[in-house]
Amino acid sequence: MISIDGSYGEGGGQILRTAVGLSAFKKVPIKITNIRASRPDPGIKAQHYIAIKSVRELCNSETTGLDIGSSTLTFIPDEVKGGSYKFDIGTAGSIVLVFQTCILASLNSKEPLTIKITGGTDVKWAPTWDYFKYVFIPLLKNFGITTDVNLIKRGYYPRGGGEAEITIYPNTDFKQLTLDEDQIFSDVEGIIYISNLPEHISTRIKQAAINELLKSNLKANIKIVQSTSFSAGTGITLWVKSKDTIIGTTVLGEKRLSSEEVGKKAVRNLKNEIFSGANLDVHAFDQLLPYFVISNKNESSSCIIRELSSHASTSMWVLKQFFNVDFEVKRNEKNVKIKVKNK
């Protein structure tokens, strides 16, 4: 059994999700202690509970301590079973974070799995649905992992009520990803989503984003998607492709931010990534780290990122508990070069 200190590093829910996903993938029992010990509200929260519960059902695992507020969890996995599953987060907790945990857990499944979840699609502290669909999922395909994703309804804080579905197909061969060449990014794509709010808000976000992109001679194709939902919400997701990779960013609309600030902030975040010479954005690297390690073969996997986040550093530590692996981190003035090496 692998013992993991849940308070290590960033000490958040990511340790839980990554460790449980890897436990199911490797079919190795784990015990996590000190869960979120340094947080003002320590222990397992509702959004973590449903991710762990979902994986428990996928692989018929034995668990102890899977309760809201629990500081210790034991997770003993069995084989992941194909079929159809349905889960309700019960809040506006992130559907995407649950999907990402389930994907990692299901990589050794011999049969397809279809999972439908009700909750939040575009919420704080999580990838938005459009980032998940247009950045994360295509990048995941570069590792040889195939999925189909479908948005049924958007859901926002506080009531949630969004619905989405994913089908995860059996993996036959992991592909190693080596991104060590300079990339050329040009045309920017994007989606502005808006529900239960005046139309002028999305129009102003779009115009501000286009104006900011033009300052750097970047062309844009940004769509506005309107819908109705239980709670009001808006935001923008931008992404840009090269021949090998995708860089993306997202900004949620908030009362304290004007529409113009939302559009400008998203573009500035994207340009910061592009002009740093990165070939993966900071958040994509964080989310894809397990796949870099799992797919790593004889030669080192590699990529270039703008900076190494505390989330990524914590994920590196978690991965070392499951794999005999090391990470070479080389910082320079503009970016950080990462190599994944098997010991």
Secondary structure as GFF3:
##gff-version 3
##sequence-region A 1 343
A	DSSP	beta_strand	2	5	.	.	.	ID=ss1
A	DSSP	alpha_helix	13	26	.	.	.	ID=ss2
A	DSSP	beta_strand	30	33	.	.	.	ID=ss3
A	DSSP	alpha_helix	46	59	.	.	.	ID=ss4
A	DSSP	beta_strand	62	64	.	.	.	ID=ss5
A	DSSP	beta_strand	73	76	.	.	.	ID=ss6
A	DSSP	beta_strand	83	88	.	.	.	ID=ss7
A	DSSP	alpha_helix	95	105	.	.	.	ID=ss8
A	DSSP	beta_strand	113	119	.	.	.	ID=ss9
A	DSSP	alpha_helix	129	131	.	.	.	ID=ss10
A	DSSP	pi_helix	132	136	.	.	.	ID=ss11
A	DSSP	alpha_helix	137	141	.	.	.	ID=ss12
A	DSSP	beta_strand	147	153	.	.	.	ID=ss13
A	DSSP	beta_strand	162	168	.	.	.	ID=ss14
A	DSSP	beta_strand	188	195	.	.	.	ID=ss15
A	DSSP	alpha_helix	199	214	.	.	.	ID=ss16
A	DSSP	beta_strand	220	227	.	.	.	ID=ss17
A	DSSP	beta_strand	233	241	.	.	.	ID=ss18
A	DSSP	beta_strand	246	252	.	.	.	ID=ss19
A	DSSP	alpha_helix	259	275	.	.	.	ID=ss20
A	DSSP	alpha_helix	282	295	.	.	.	ID=ss21
A	DSSP	beta_strand	301	305	.	.	.	ID=ss22
A	DSSP	alpha_helix	310	322	.	.	.	ID=ss23
A	DSSP	beta_strand	325	331	.	.	.	ID=ss24
A	DSSP	beta_strand	336	342	.	.	.	ID=ss25
###
